[in-house]
C-alpha cells in the first residue's frame, strides 16, 4: 500500500502552521499522520471537510482555538497545504478561501 504525502506549498504556509498554538499544531500533525497512513479517501469528518471546488480543510480543534489548514489533493496521492489560520467565526472567512484559491493556482502554473 502506497502512503499519502502531506506537504506545505511553500515556506510561507509552513510559517503559518508554525504560528499555531502547540495543541492545535499537535492535532494537525495527528490528522496529517492519519491521512498518510490510511489514505485521504478513508478520512472524513470531523478531521477533514470539503470547502469549495478542489479546496478541502483539515480541522484541528484545540480547547479554545480552532486551526484550519486549507489544502488540495493532487495526482500521486499528494495533499498540498495551501493556507493555515486560526478560525475565529463559525463560517470560513472568504479572505482565507481566496488566499487558498490563489495559492492553488501556483500548483497548476508550476
C-alpha positions in Angstrom: 0.0 0.0 0.0 1.4 3.4 -1.0 1.3 6.0 1.7 0.0 9.5 1.0 2.3 12.5 1.2 1.2 15.6 3.1 3.3 18.7 2.4 3.2 22.5 2.6 3.0 24.5 -0.6 6.0 26.7 0.5 7.8 28.2 3.5 5.1 30.9 4.0 2.4 28.2 4.6 4.8 26.3 6.9 5.4 29.5 8.9 1.6 29.9 9.2 1.4 26.4 10.6 4.3 27.1 13.0 2.4 30.0 14.5 -0.4 27.7 15.7 -0.7 27.1 19.5 1.0 23.8 20.5 -2.3 21.9 21.0 -3.7 22.9 17.6 -0.3 22.1 15.9 -0.3 18.6 17.5 -3.9 17.9 16.3 -3.0 19.0 12.8 0.0 16.7 12.8 -2.2 13.8 14.1 -4.7 14.3 11.3 -1.8 14.5 8.7 -0.5 11.2 10.0 -4.0 9.6 9.7 -4.0 10.8 6.0 -0.5 9.4 5.4 -1.3 6.1 7.0 -4.9 5.4 5.9 -5.3 7.5 2.8 -7.3 10.6 2.2 -10.4 8.8 1.0 -10.6 7.0 4.3 -10.5 10.1 6.5 -13.7 12.2 6.9 -15.5 14.4 9.4 -14.6 15.6 11.9 -11.0 15.6 10.6 -11.4 16.9 7.0 -14.2 18.6 5.2 -14.9 19.8 1.7 -15.0 23.6 1.3 -15.3 24.6 -2.3 -14.2 23.3 -5.7 -10.9 21.5 -5.1 -10.3 23.1 -1.7 -10.7 21.0 1.5 -9.8 21.7 5.1 -8.0 19.9 7.9 -10.0 20.7 11.0 -7.8 20.8 14.2 -9.6 22.0 17.3 -7.8 22.9 20.5 -9.6 23.6 23.8 -10.0 27.3 23.0 -8.9 27.7 19.4 -9.6 26.1 16.0 -6.9 25.7 13.4 -7.7 25.2 9.8 -5.4 24.1 7.0 -6.8 24.5 3.6 -5.5 22.0 1.0 -5.9 20.4 -2.3 -5.3 16.7 -3.2 -3.1 16.3 -6.3 -2.1 13.5 -8.6 0.2 10.9 -7.0 -1.5 10.7 -3.5 -0.3 14.2 -2.5 -2.0 16.6 -0.2 -0.7 20.1 -0.6 -1.5 22.5 2.3 -2.1 26.0 0.9 -3.2 28.1 3.9 -3.1 27.7 7.7 -5.0 30.0 10.0 -6.9 30.2 13.3 -10.7 30.3 12.8 -12.5 32.9 14.8 -16.0 32.6 13.5 -18.5 29.9 12.6 -18.1 30.4 8.8 -14.9 30.1 6.9 -13.8 33.6 6.1 -13.9 34.4 2.4 -10.5 36.1 2.7 -8.9 32.8 3.8 -10.6 30.9 1.0 -9.4 33.5 -1.6 -5.8 33.1 -0.4 -6.0 29.3 -0.7 -7.6 29.5 -4.2 -4.9 32.0 -5.3 -2.2 29.8 -4.0 -3.7 26.7 -5.7 -3.0 28.5 -9.0 0.7 28.3 -8.2 0.4 24.5 -8.3 -1.2 24.4 -11.8 1.3 27.1 -13.1 4.3 25.5 -11.6 
